[in-house]
Amino acid sequence: MKTAHLTTMKGHSFCPTASALEPQPLFAVLPGVPVVNAARVLSELLSNLDESIYAAAMGERAMSAHDAWLAKYTLDAARAVVSSITESLESSHASAAQEA
């Protein structure tokens, strides 16, 4: 399977803004982004969490509410990217299996 033509899939959203009864996300992964580029951004998103989590784990400082919210939103964004990439890979794999 070649990844050069794989792109992100539509519909993976994050950051709900409405009530629990009517979730309305503020952000979404856009379809059509090459998965290699999306994976690179995913790595950068996760790298942004490293310093504050490491400092908290080492007891150098407590994780503040600000750090916790930053981690939550960053992880939500990362999860949306992973879901989009995974769906693209699964779709490509299913297509390749049907062609075989």
Secondary structure as the mmCIF struct_conf table of DSSP 4:
data_model
#
loop_
_struct_conf.conf_type_id
_struct_conf.id
_struct_conf.beg_label_comp_id
_struct_conf.beg_label_asym_id
_struct_conf.beg_label_seq_id
_struct_conf.end_label_comp_id
_struct_conf.end_label_asym_id
_struct_conf.end_label_seq_id
BEND BEND1 THR A 3 THR A 3
TURN_TY1_P TURN_TY1_P1 ALA A 4 HIS A 5
STRN STRN1 THR A 7 THR A 7
HELX_LH_PP_P HELX_LH_PP_P1 THR A 8 MET A 9
BEND BEND2 LYS A 10 LYS A 10
STRN STRN2 SER A 13 PRO A 16
BEND BEND3 ALA A 18 ALA A 18
TURN_TY1_P TURN_TY1_P2 ALA A 20 LEU A 21
BEND BEND4 GLU A 22 GLU A 22
STRN STRN3 PRO A 25 ALA A 28
HELX_LH_PP_P HELX_LH_PP_P2 VAL A 29 LEU A 30
TURN_TY1_P TURN_TY1_P3 PRO A 31 GLY A 32
STRN STRN4 PRO A 34 PRO A 34
HELX_RH_AL_P HELX_RH_AL_P1 VAL A 35 ALA A 57
TURN_TY1_P TURN_TY1_P4 MET A 58 GLY A 59
BEND BEND5 GLU A 60 ARG A 61
HELX_LH_PP_P HELX_LH_PP_P3 ALA A 62 SER A 64
HELX_RH_AL_P HELX_RH_AL_P2 ALA A 65 GLU A 99
#
